[in-house]
Amino acid sequence: MLEDILLSDTPESLAERYGRLAERAKTEEFGLLEDDVIVLDTETTGLSFSRCQLTEIAAVRLSGRTVTDRFRTFVNPGMPIPENIVALTHISDADVAGAPSPEDAVAQLAEFVGGAPVLAHNATFDRTFIERVPGGREVSDLWVDTLALSRIALPRLSTHRLQDMADAFGCSGVSHRAMDDVEALAGMWRIILCGLSDLPAGLLEHLANMHPEVEWAYRPILSHLAMANPGVPFSLIGVRRDLVGSRRVTMRPDVEEMDGAPRSPSADEVREAFAPGGVVSKMYGEYEPRPQQAEMAEQVRQALASSSMCAIEAGTGVGKSVAYLLPLALYAKANGITCGVATKTNALTDQLVSHELPALAKALPGGVTYVCLKGYDHYPCLRRLNRAAQVDLPVDEARVNGRSEATIASDMLTAIATTYAYVSQSVEGDLDALGIRWASVPRRMLTVSSNECQRSRCPFFPNLCLLHGARRRAGAADVVVTNHSLLLRNVDADGRILPPIRNWVVDEAHSFEAEARRQWALELSAERAHATFEAIGGTQSGVIHAFSTLAAGREGATPALGLLAKAASTAQRASIASADFFDEVRTLAEIARGGGGYDTMTVWLGPEARSTDQWRRVCTVGATLIEKLDACKHDLDAAQEVCEKAIEGLPADLADVSRQIGDMAKASRVIVGGEDDSYVCSAEVSRAKRRIGTERLVAEKLDVGAELANRWYPEIRSVTFCSATMTVGGSFAHFDEATGLALLSEASRRELSLPSCYDFDENMSVVVAKDIPDPREPGYLERLEDLLYDVHVAMGGSVLTLFTNRREMELVFAALEPRLAAAGLEVAMQERGSSARRLRERFVGERELSLMALKSFWEGFDAAGETLRCVVIPKLPFASPRDPLVQERSARDRQAWRRWSLPEAVLAVKQAAGRLIRTSSDTGVLVLADSRLTSKGYGKVFLRSLPSTSISTLGTDTVGRYLAAWRKGHEGR
């Protein structure tokens, strides 16, 4: 059904128009766009371009609405087809045994296509596999990616997967066979063209005419369709005004300013909601009451009623999202105020606003209103969008990764077009679901930071702007869902970003302290400084040149021109001082003792480092830098003030760079001065000449808990922190200290630990390798390699090995990969610079694949079922003793290791263990290959904190046999 994939807030008139597309597609005429066009799809042995091969190619030739010819062939890949691919495509080794080779099949395809335009859904995938084959480049010069084009044509769909769209619009079904997919895409092609034709008047011509110097596959299509309404001007302001209309919102009051005490839902209300037949049971087709979920909801209710702080550890399967959403929504509705939820990951944010909250809104009498708020860089800036279509594309700022400038420029035009279409049909929303290739598109091309936003000087402010419109609607909603980073930036901005929300739930709270430290850090980097001074420019380039050009010839602009010239001069002197400063910072490599990656070293700027001659020289040039930065900011501000009076419609660029200069000056004072003991300071430097210009100085808050207790808690009424991993050895002490709850009175805070609803003792086994050498001893890596070989063979693949050190991972992978290949098992590694998202998709998509990975896979990664049968942790994840934060804590507290490093490592292991059991039917084994768990007293803390008590301590020579027996006993369960 189409309504199942339409975004929930789609305007009714637009939903009706989408609903008529399939019928219109039967009669509309599109001329050349469907005359002699090839629709193509392929099947392969997997997703890896380097390791996988074609197994099937199918294509049809379209002439109007008629398929005039067909092409289909199996392809012999020269390798066995993996079981999961056989299950997905139903193509077996027997099917391809006598099929043409890839070279012959592609030659036949080239003859069939004859150079005609090729349509393919996610064309990069099909084109890459075909063009890898000799002769593949002869197939066609023009490939059209209908996936990207469908995002432009149908921006109000929540998914653009071919199968989902084909089902919604009544096209042929998709069964992961090439010809079936081709039939579906052939049916969707005319619907996509109808969708493009329905975009606002003038937009197609506007898109077709932008950046004519770029070769863009969609330009001919848009130009052809634009001929139906030639010469119609396009106004994004007009489109947004018609879309948003006269919609107004009524802001909710601040609960602190209300007369009388707020009303809290009763315990009976909450209990009944979770009982059979209650509100929660109406949210789902099948519902089984969970006592832990109801108990958590009651605890949240009590925190709201008593205006207290609460920490809740809720194990996997408790259903914590609904447990906090229901009492929070009841409280907001009862008092006519706004409450907030802050999460760490976009995955959970999207789950809340796409699933839980809509379901709750339908089930709860009177419904629930909700808004999702993200940071500035998630929303399109409409002013920048218009500008991107006109000014030079920032190709130099893109991350190349082997892509040509032409490809990058094309990706940029696709991003601009997709965004235009989306904001022309969407009252609200963000960029996250638009499928933009951010590796090719710098975010600043389409977004602004808080400092860069023109606010009242922008023609789209406030109601026509997606960001400010969302923030106004947030102030009128029952529940606002945001992320940790935006909440913490709001704290730092003294509450000027978010509505006055006094009651919060912070989910995924185990990472809240680390995110606060990151958000509140001050940074001084050579790369950022260089970019800032480049943006400022002077008489011949940059913002100052642009302002001088605007001012030239205007009456009364002489003072402005004089101040701009002065600002150019002081900016030049500050730029020189900055270069001198970072030249001296580079000499700190002489006092570094290792740490960091291969090329970089991190230096803790503690008493020892600050007593060196190198640091004294840094301080000398640092004092000069601060002086020059202050003068630069003064002159930029003065020029901005005078220019605003002399130039009508002045952009905010000068004020933007002035704020950046001010930030540099603030960071310089804190780091160079070293007098604010609430910070821990460090420097990242390199001895490699090719890394010159990457120096970075950082100041991080040492005690985040104290900052929260002093700056945030006094401004709010209640906070409920929740996560599946909060306690260490059954105690909340570490979490309370990290978040500042320990600084509050015991009467004002509560704690609750709820076990998982899943049977971890039955479904998860823990194996501790007791005799593997200490990681610091000789022979450790060789023994680890042998153990990992036994684990992979016994489990038959589907193993995730989580390393703490890249170098060790690379050495083990290099030795182990050929051994496993000889055993018929494939293992991948998280390579430097690789996409973690694509690696996750590959791991989930290839059932037997094993993976060696680093920190980004320790949490927030779900691979339910047989995709992940075993997690291995070779080394306990203690923070490096050379980490600046660890050194600063150790210098101030003899017990720092036990207070911080130990519990943080325990929580990391708990998070990693949580990757194994994601549903009630999941089973798996956690292998802890660190003998310190048995030889050190603190090992018991790790083991007591795990969700399973089924723990076996074994010698490395018996682990493989144990796992083989375990797997046999759990197969098919």
Long-range contacts (C-beta under 8 A, 24 or more apart in sequence): 1-168, 2-168, 2-169, 4-168, 5-157, 5-158, 5-159, 5-164, 5-165, 5-168, 6-156, 6-157, 6-158, 7-156, 7-157, 7-158, 7-426, 7-429, 8-358, 9-426, 9-427, 9-428, 9-429, 10-156, 10-425, 11-243, 11-425, 11-427, 14-156, 14-425, 15-156, 17-198, 18-154, 18-156, 18-195, 21-169, 21-191, 21-194, 21-195, 21-198, 22-169, 22-170, 22-191, 24-194, 25-187, 25-190, 25-191, 25-193, 25-194, 26-65, 28-190, 28-193, 28-194, 28-197, 29-64, 30-190, 30-193, 30-224, 30-225, 31-224, 32-224, 33-193, 33-221, 33-224, 33-225, 34-62, 34-63, 34-64, 34-65, 34-189, 34-190, 34-193, 35-62, 35-63, 35-64, 36-61, 36-62, 36-63, 36-116, 37-61, 37-62, 37-116, 37-117, 37-119, 37-189, 38-62, 38-112, 38-113, 38-116, 38-117, 38-118, 38-119, 38-140, 39-118, 39-119, 39-120, 39-182, 39-185, 39-186, 39-189, 40-109, 40-113, 40-118, 40-119, 40-120, 40-126, 40-182, 41-120, 41-121, 41-126, 41-178, 41-179, 41-181, 41-182, 41-185, 42-125, 42-126, 42-129, 42-130, 42-178, 43-89, 43-91, 43-176, 43-177, 43-178, 44-77, 44-85, 44-129, 45-77, 45-79, 45-81, 45-82, 45-85, 46-82, 46-85, 46-842, 46-845, 46-846, 47-841, 47-842, 47-845, 47-846, 48-842, 49-128, 49-129, 49-132, 51-826, 52-77, 52-129, 53-77, 53-78, 53-79, 53-102, 53-129, 54-102, 54-105, 54-106, 54-129, 54-130, 54-133, 55-81, 55-85, 55-89, 55-91, 55-95, 55-96, 56-89, 56-91, 56-177, 56-178, 57-105, 57-106, 57-109, 57-130, 57-178, 58-177, 58-178, 58-179, 58-181, 58-182, 59-109, 59-112, 59-113, 59-118, 59-182, 60-182, 60-183, 60-186, 61-112, 61-116, 62-186, 62-189, 65-190, 67-186, 69-112, 70-179, 71-108, 71-109, 71-112, 72-178, 72-179, 73-99, 73-100, 73-105, 73-108, 73-109, 74-99, 74-100, 75-99, 75-100, 75-101, 75-102, 75-105, 76-100, 76-101, 76-102, 77-102, 78-102, 82-846, 82-847, 82-848, 83-847, 83-848, 84-845, 84-846, 84-847, 84-848, 88-176, 89-176, 89-177, 90-176, 90-177, 91-177, 102-133, 103-133, 103-134, 103-135, 105-133, 106-130, 106-133, 106-134, 106-135, 106-136, 106-139, 107-135, 109-139, 110-135, 110-136, 110-138, 110-139, 113-139, 113-140, 115-140, 115-141, 116-140, 117-142, 117-143, 117-144, 118-142, 118-143, 118-144, 119-144, 119-146, 119-185, 119-189, 120-144, 120-145, 120-146, 120-185, 121-145, 121-146, 121-147, 121-150, 121-162, 121-181, 121-185, 122-147, 123-147, 142-217, 143-217, 144-217, 144-218, 144-221, 145-217, 146-185, 146-188, 146-189, 146-192, 147-435, 148-218, 148-414, 148-418, 148-435, 149-192, 149-196, 149-218, 149-221, 150-188, 150-192, 150-195, 151-418, 151-421, 151-434, 151-435, 152-196, 152-199, 152-218, 152-414, 152-417, 152-418, 152-421, 153-192, 153-193, 153-194, 153-195, 153-196, 153-199, 153-421, 154-191, 154-192, 154-195, 155-418, 155-421, 155-422, 155-424, 155-425, 155-426, 155-434, 156-425, 156-426, 158-354, 158-433, 160-435, 162-188, 165-191, 193-221, 193-225, 196-221, 196-222, 196-225, 197-225, 197-228, 199-421, 199-424, 200-234, 200-239, 200-424, 201-229, 201-232, 201-234, 202-229, 202-232, 202-233, 202-234, 202-235, 203-234, 203-239, 203-420, 203-421, 203-424, 204-229, 205-229, 205-230, 205-231, 205-232, 205-234, 206-234, 206-389, 206-420, 207-389, 207-416, 207-417, 207-420, 210-389, 210-390, 210-413, 210-416, 211-389, 211-393, 211-409, 211-413, 214-393, 214-406, 214-409, 214-410, 214-412, 214-413, 215-406, 215-410, 216-409, 216-410, 216-413, 216-414, 217-410, 218-413, 218-414, 218-417, 222-417, 236-382, 236-385, 236-386, 236-420, 236-423, 236-424, 237-459, 237-460, 237-464, 239-424, 240-382, 240-423, 240-424, 240-460, 240-464, 241-464, 243-424, 243-425, 243-426, 243-427, 244-427, 244-463, 244-464, 244-469, 247-427, 247-463, 249-472, 249-473, 249-475, 249-476, 250-476, 251-472, 251-475, 251-476, 251-499, 252-336, 252-337, 252-338, 252-475, 252-476, 252-477, 252-499, 253-336, 253-337, 254-337, 254-500, 254-502, 255-335, 255-337, 255-500, 255-502, 255-503, 255-717, 256-500, 256-502, 256-717, 258-335, 258-337, 262-331, 262-334, 262-335, 262-337, 263-334, 263-335, 264-301, 264-304, 264-305, 264-331, 264-334, 265-301, 265-304, 265-327, 265-330, 265-331, 265-334, 267-298, 267-301, 269-330, 270-294, 270-297, 270-298, 270-301, 270-326, 270-327, 270-330, 271-298, 273-297, 273-326, 274-326, 279-326, 279-360, 279-363, 279-364, 280-322, 280-326, 280-363, 282-362, 282-363, 283-322, 283-356, 283-359, 283-360, 283-362, 283-363, 284-359, 290-317, 290-318, 290-319, 290-757, 292-318, 292-319, 292-754, 292-755, 292-757, 293-318, 293-319, 293-320, 293-322, 293-323, 293-757, 294-323, 295-752, 295-754, 296-320, 296-323, 296-324, 296-722, 296-752, 296-754, 297-322, 297-323, 297-324, 297-326, 297-327, 298-327, 299-720, 299-750, 299-752, 300-324, 300-327, 300-328, 300-505, 300-720, 301-327, 301-331, 302-750, 303-718, 303-719, 303-720, 303-750, 304-328, 304-331, 304-503, 304-717, 304-718, 306-718, 307-717, 307-718, 308-718, 308-747, 308-748, 308-749, 308-750, 309-713, 309-718, 309-719, 309-720, 309-721, 309-741, 309-744, 309-748, 309-749, 309-750, 310-718, 310-719, 310-720, 310-721, 310-749, 310-750, 310-751, 310-752, 311-509, 311-720, 311-721, 311-722, 311-726, 311-732, 311-735, 311-736, 311-739, 311-741, 311-749, 311-750, 311-751, 311-752, 312-720, 312-721, 312-722, 312-726, 312-751, 312-752, 312-753, 312-754, 313-722, 313-723, 313-724, 313-725, 313-726, 313-727, 313-732, 313-752, 313-753, 313-754, 314-722, 314-723, 314-724, 314-754, 315-724, 315-754, 315-755, 315-756, 315-757, 315-758, 315-760, 315-947, 316-724, 316-756, 316-757, 316-758, 316-914, 316-917, 316-918, 316-947, 317-756, 317-757, 317-758, 317-919, 317-920, 318-754, 318-756, 318-757, 319-757, 320-507, 320-722, 320-724, 321-348, 321-351, 321-352, 321-356, 321-507, 322-356, 322-360, 324-505, 324-507, 324-720, 324-722, 325-352, 325-356, 325-357, 325-360, 325-479, 326-360, 326-364, 328-479, 328-503, 328-505, 329-360, 329-364, 329-368, 329-478, 329-479, 330-364, 331-503, 332-368, 332-478, 332-479, 332-503, 333-366, 333-368, 333-478, 337-502, 337-503, 338-474, 338-475, 338-476, 338-477, 338-478, 338-479, 338-480, 338-499, 338-500, 338-501, 339-478, 339-479, 339-480, 339-501, 339-503, 339-504, 339-505, 340-479, 340-480, 340-481, 340-482, 340-487, 340-498, 340-501, 340-503, 340-504, 340-505, 341-479, 341-480, 341-481, 341-482, 341-504, 341-505, 341-506, 341-507, 342-481, 342-482, 342-483, 342-484, 342-486, 342-487, 342-504, 342-505, 342-506, 342-507, 343-481, 343-482, 343-483, 343-484, 343-507, 343-508, 344-483, 344-484, 344-507, 344-508, 344-511, 344-512, 344-515, 344-860, 345-508, 345-860, 346-432, 346-483, 347-860, 348-507, 348-508, 349-374, 349-481, 349-482, 349-483, 350-432, 352-481, 353-481, 357-479, 357-481, 368-478, 368-479, 369-476, 369-477, 369-478, 369-479, 370-477, 370-478, 370-479, 370-480, 370-481, 371-428, 371-470, 371-473, 371-474, 371-477, 371-479, 371-480, 371-481, 372-430, 372-470, 372-480, 372-481, 372-482, 373-470, 373-471, 373-474, 373-480, 373-481, 373-482, 373-486, 373-498, 374-430, 374-432, 374-482, 374-483, 374-486, 375-483, 375-485, 375-486, 375-489, 376-447, 376-448, 376-449, 376-450, 376-453, 376-467, 377-443, 377-447, 377-449, 378-430, 378-431, 378-432, 378-447, 379-430, 379-431, 379-447, 379-466, 379-467, 379-470, 380-419, 380-422, 380-423, 380-430, 380-431, 380-446, 380-447, 380-466, 381-446, 381-447, 381-448, 381-453, 381-467, 382-423, 382-458, 382-460, 382-464, 382-465, 382-466, 383-448, 383-454, 383-458, 383-459, 383-460, 384-444, 384-445, 384-446, 384-447, 384-448, 385-416, 385-419, 385-420, 385-423, 385-446, 388-412, 388-416, 388-445, 388-446, 389-416, 389-420, 393-445, 394-442, 394-444, 394-445, 397-442, 397-444, 397-445, 398-439, 398-440, 398-441, 398-442, 399-439, 399-440, 401-439, 401-833, 403-439, 403-440, 407-440, 408-440, 411-437, 411-440, 411-441, 412-440, 412-441, 412-445, 415-440, 415-441, 415-445, 415-446, 416-446, 419-446, 423-466, 426-466, 427-469, 428-466, 428-469, 428-470, 428-473, 429-466, 430-466, 449-656, 450-489, 450-493, 450-497, 451-655, 451-656, 451-659, 451-660, 452-652, 452-656, 453-652, 454-651, 454-652, 457-650, 457-652, 471-497, 471-498, 471-499, 474-498, 474-499, 475-499, 484-508, 484-511, 484-512, 484-515, 484-516, 484-519, 485-515, 485-518, 485-519, 488-515, 488-516, 488-519, 488-520, 489-519, 491-708, 491-711, 491-712, 492-519, 492-520, 495-715, 501-716, 502-715, 502-716, 502-717, 502-718, 503-716, 503-717, 503-718, 503-719, 504-716, 504-718, 504-719, 504-720, 505-719, 505-720, 505-722, 506-719, 506-720, 506-721, 506-722, 507-722, 507-723, 508-723, 509-721, 509-722, 509-723, 509-726, 509-735, 509-739, 510-723, 510-724, 510-725, 510-726, 510-735, 510-907, 510-911, 511-859, 512-721, 512-739, 513-704, 513-705, 513-738, 513-739, 516-701, 516-704, 516-707, 516-708, 517-700, 517-701, 517-704, 517-885, 518-700, 520-700, 520-701, 520-704, 520-707, 521-698, 521-699, 521-700, 521-701, 522-663, 522-666, 522-667, 522-670, 522-671, 522-679, 522-698, 522-699, 523-667, 523-696, 523-697, 523-698, 523-699, 524-664, 524-667, 524-668, 524-671, 524-696, 524-697, 524-698, 525-694, 525-695, 525-696, 525-697, 526-578, 526-582, 526-585, 526-693, 526-694, 526-695, 526-696, 527-693, 527-694, 527-696, 528-660, 528-664, 529-578, 529-582, 529-664, 530-578, 530-693, 532-657, 532-660, 532-661, 532-664, 533-571, 533-574, 533-575, 533-578, 535-653, 535-656, 535-657, 535-660, 536-567, 536-568, 536-571, 536-575, 536-636, 536-657, 536-661, 537-568, 537-571, 538-568, 538-571, 538-572, 539-565, 539-568, 543-653, 543-654, 543-656, 543-657, 544-568, 544-571, 544-639, 544-654, 546-653, 547-639, 547-643, 547-647, 547-650, 547-653, 547-654, 550-643, 550-647, 550-650, 551-643, 551-646, 551-647, 554-646, 554-647, 556-646, 557-646, 557-647, 559-642, 559-646, 560-639, 560-642, 560-643, 560-645, 560-646, 560-647, 563-635, 563-638, 563-639, 563-642, 563-643, 564-639, 564-643, 566-635, 566-638, 566-639, 567-632, 567-635, 567-636, 567-638, 567-639, 570-628, 570-631, 570-632, 570-634, 570-635, 571-632, 571-635, 571-636, 573-628, 573-631, 573-632, 574-625, 574-628, 574-629, 574-631, 574-632, 574-661, 576-628, 577-621, 577-624, 577-625, 577-627, 577-628, 577-629, 578-625, 578-628, 578-664, 580-621, 580-624, 580-625, 581-618, 581-621, 581-622, 581-624, 581-625, 582-693, 582-695, 583-621, 584-614, 584-617, 584-618, 584-620, 584-621, 585-618, 585-683, 585-685, 585-695, 585-697, 586-685, 586-686, 586-692, 586-695, 587-614, 587-617, 587-618, 588-614, 588-615, 588-618, 588-683, 588-685, 589-685, 589-686, 589-687, 590-614, 591-615, 592-685, 593-882, 594-882, 595-880, 595-882, 595-883, 596-684, 597-806, 598-807, 599-686, 599-688, 599-690, 599-691, 600-684, 600-685, 600-686, 600-691, 600-694, 601-684, 601-685, 601-686, 601-687, 602-682, 602-683, 602-684, 602-882, 602-883, 602-884, 603-682, 603-683, 603-684, 603-685, 603-884, 604-680, 604-681, 604-682, 604-882, 604-884, 604-887, 604-888, 605-671, 605-674, 605-681, 605-682, 605-683, 605-697, 605-884, 606-884, 606-887, 606-888, 606-891, 607-891, 610-674, 618-672, 619-672, 622-668, 622-672, 623-672, 625-668, 626-665, 626-668, 626-669, 626-672, 629-661, 629-662, 629-664, 629-665, 629-668, 630-665, 632-661, 633-658, 633-661, 633-662, 633-665, 636-661, 667-697, 667-699, 670-699, 671-697, 671-698, 671-699, 677-702, 678-702, 678-703, 678-706, 678-707, 680-884, 680-885, 680-888, 681-884, 682-884, 700-884, 700-885, 702-885, 702-888, 702-889, 704-738, 704-739, 704-740, 705-737, 705-738, 705-739, 705-740, 705-741, 705-742, 705-743, 706-740, 706-743, 707-740, 708-739, 708-740, 709-740, 709-741, 709-743, 709-744, 710-740, 713-740, 713-744, 724-756, 724-910, 724-914, 725-907, 725-910, 725-911, 725-914, 726-753, 726-907, 727-753, 727-945, 728-902, 728-903, 728-906, 728-907, 728-941, 728-945, 729-906, 729-941, 729-944, 729-945, 730-944, 730-945, 734-899, 734-900, 734-903, 734-904, 734-907, 737-899, 755-947, 756-917, 756-947, 757-920, 758-917, 758-919, 758-920, 758-922, 759-920, 760-917, 760-947, 760-948, 760-950, 761-948, 761-949, 761-950, 762-950, 763-917, 763-922, 763-923, 763-924, 763-948, 764-913, 764-916, 764-917, 764-923, 764-924, 764-925, 764-926, 764-947, 764-948, 764-950, 765-924, 765-925, 765-926, 765-948, 765-950, 765-951, 765-952, 765-966, 766-913, 766-925, 766-926, 766-927, 766-928, 766-943, 766-946, 766-948, 766-950, 766-951, 766-952, 767-925, 767-926, 767-927, 767-928, 767-951, 767-952, 767-954, 767-959, 767-962, 767-963, 768-928, 768-933, 768-934, 768-943, 768-951, 768-952, 768-953, 768-954, 769-927, 769-928, 769-929, 769-930, 769-931, 769-954, 769-955, 769-956, 769-959, 770-931, 770-933, 770-934, 770-953, 770-954, 770-955, 771-931, 771-955, 771-956, 772-929, 772-930, 772-931, 772-956, 773-931, 774-931, 774-932, 774-935, 775-874, 775-875, 775-930, 781-808, 781-811, 781-812, 781-815, 783-956, 784-812, 784-874, 784-929, 785-812, 785-815, 785-816, 786-956, 787-929, 787-956, 787-959, 788-812, 788-816, 788-872, 788-874, 788-929, 789-816, 789-819, 789-820, 789-823, 790-956, 790-959, 790-960, 790-963, 791-870, 791-872, 791-927, 791-959, 791-960, 791-963, 792-816, 792-820, 792-823, 792-825, 792-827, 792-850, 793-820, 793-823, 793-825, 793-960, 794-959, 794-960, 794-961, 794-962, 794-963, 794-964, 794-967, 795-869, 795-870, 795-925, 795-963, 795-967, 796-825, 796-848, 796-869, 796-967, 797-825, 797-826, 797-847, 797-848, 797-849, 797-850, 798-847, 798-848, 798-849, 798-850, 798-866, 798-867, 798-868, 798-869, 798-870, 799-827, 799-850, 799-851, 799-869, 799-870, 799-871, 799-872, 800-843, 800-850, 800-851, 800-853, 800-857, 800-863, 800-868, 800-870, 800-871, 800-872, 800-915, 801-850, 801-851, 801-852, 801-853, 801-871, 801-872, 801-873, 801-874, 802-853, 802-854, 802-857, 802-858, 802-871, 802-872, 802-873, 802-874, 802-912, 803-852, 803-853, 803-854, 803-874, 803-875, 804-854, 804-855, 804-874, 804-875, 804-877, 804-878, 805-875, 806-832, 806-854, 808-874, 808-875, 809-852, 809-853, 809-854, 812-852, 812-874, 813-852, 820-850, 825-850, 826-850, 827-851, 827-852, 828-852, 829-853, 830-854, 830-856, 830-857, 843-867, 843-868, 857-915, 858-908, 858-911, 858-912, 859-908, 859-911, 859-912, 859-914, 859-915, 861-915, 862-915, 862-918, 863-915, 863-918, 864-918, 864-919, 864-922, 865-919, 865-921, 865-922, 868-915, 868-916, 868-924, 869-923, 869-924, 869-925, 869-967, 870-916, 870-924, 870-925, 870-926, 870-927, 870-963, 871-912, 871-913, 871-915, 871-916, 871-924, 871-925, 871-926, 871-927, 872-926, 872-927, 872-929, 873-909, 873-912, 873-926, 873-927, 873-928, 873-929, 873-930, 874-929, 874-930, 875-929, 875-930, 876-905, 876-909, 876-928, 876-930, 876-932, 876-933, 876-942, 877-905, 877-908, 877-909, 878-902, 878-905, 879-904, 879-905, 898-938, 902-938, 902-941, 905-942, 906-941, 906-942, 906-945, 907-945, 909-942, 909-945, 909-946, 910-945, 910-946, 910-947, 913-946, 913-947, 913-948, 914-947, 917-947, 921-973, 923-970, 923-973, 925-963, 925-966, 927-959, 927-963, 929-956
